[in-house]
Amino acid sequence: MSFNPVEGIGVMERAVELTNSGESFVMATVVWRQGPSSGQSGSRAIITNDGKLFGWIGGACAEPVLIREAKKVMESGKAQLIWLGQEADFMGMHVPDGVLTVPMACQSEGALQIYVEPVQSAPQVMIVGRSPMAVTLKQLIEVLNWRVQLVDFADFTTTMVSDTSVVIVATQGHGDEEATEVALPANPVYLGVVASRKRGAAVLAYLNDRGFKQSEIEKIHLPAGLDLGHTTHREMAVSILAELVQMRASGALVQKNPRINLPLLQPVEVIDLVCGMTVTAEKSNRPFEYEGTTYYFCAPGCRTRFEKDPSSFISQEAKC
């Protein structure tokens, strides 16, 4: 898919694509600009889990700041308004609480305000079984616009589950053990079994006999749902959904393993000694080696100035 960096063509299409695939991302929107910034009001960009940016919000100084802050927003789940401008712009100005100001000293003297918000993908819920409770749960989940599928135990396979799936075993005595055994190897982010504690103990004993590790078995929510006291079968659906909503709000429905967390690791950040901007220490940020140390720059102009007189910028940094 191609993206027009000026008009933002493809950004919303990409957002739909990511949503359908179950991947969370960050949406950044320019809500205010002051020329000569290259960003335009209404410009949008998407930052994915692995730090890739699609779309256009501004030039070389704005993008690394946006990607850095987008990762923080993704991890916290809280939106952020970022104000990028010259340091003089903030002198004597009233900055509302919650607004992050980032001084820029790049060649362009423009300014931008960017609203950065997390877009959490809808959970993918697999309900195994067709009891009245299972049907009610599916209907409730559909009201939230979550992705949900109801499947018979006979048709249920491990390939239907991923490590970001929510699986509810609602066979209720008709294949509880086998359905749980099918789901467990896929390491779903949530695996709940609708059963009494006595019935649940039999399920856990079965899995132990089948050779599953105790650490795997302990991940099973049994019985599934919040404890609402004595409830009817249909009311159990409410308790299960309540638990899922609570877990999603706390961020617990995001798989916590090295494969998922790796893209979110913060890269090494350094200061561009010419303009004072924070940049990542990577090849794309114009590395220049001087006396055994590698320096990085946000723009070609900064590197050129440094090349002409490295010692002056290094000495200024030392004084700070």
Steps between C-alpha positions, in 0.01 A plus 500: 500500500634845411469806720479862393701691764328829420132411481516207741348264242530147632520591869137417579516194276803388699311564825217272382753237394670503840168491683380202300825316570466568873809723530492806723663820377530874564324767294667844483312805372638852448247728670691828461801625308708813467697550180743426356445152644444240227219344701144604417195522725306178466800296383495150643747221557492154651776355715496122527622270777840467336551876475421541130331823393242518221381839380642847560497741791816705450868497418816344635478664842137410568500135396753357751327686784162366387620140477663522844189643664269266307670202662437651843134560412468143375640364824297727731176487302451874558476766230748790495506846344852591388608857427818526295650843449792733559604539861407869484142401411446360848650795690225679692232284339231323698532131419189303605548210738570176322654658189851378425726779368803400293740782404643470149806678370489382141546722198125537457352736756149360470294338773252214526245367742437130451230296670629147556244237597519122546263288294450174682393214276176324585557166674445186294275270702446132421208339683500119489155347554141593422329509838249781573778669702737486202241653267426778750871573543545529123210746480643714782846507343355607165348807670858610582605450137763248604584220259327184614446151361283218633617152405394145582751291692515249214621773262744665742872477414820653638555686172194715578684649800794742519692643794279810487172305508250481783358148529192411702435127535123485552434137412372457857568132553505397135872506421639746756828312537556444129408856397738645760771261382453624143526869600787485750791432258421825310568702820194728472517824693193383695366146536190461715292192572134523598472237772445456872808474717444127544463450125794729440723292727433201273601707195826606663578144609444382143739759360761406758471136397539605136844643578432875504733702722365647821595849376272447198211361704516790747416746219150354465219708649278249670224572556491771233351837593472719807343349809151653504360242738226257403403578141299348220675365190422816304617722785830312490552657157485842665762400758736371229465813291552714811829321567616546140411872503685543830808321366500696177479832688805401706696389194493134603367382165832582333731203480808552719783304338837587339365478145232760566711729718810499280376762248413732790850504647629856505798552264809679626437875495764772477508878469570676172773733634422764238129555551437321828237261362476144626571246226541125488849360453439331166635516148211709365595787733822596318777355723834679507802363684742737668789394724353156560147618583203481264259795496151507345299785347137575423570675168780540243554863600580402859753242392665743257543763772646239736745374238643850457581548869425193719701621799287812549179301533663236720638764732159665531353164600773449759418836661136397533 
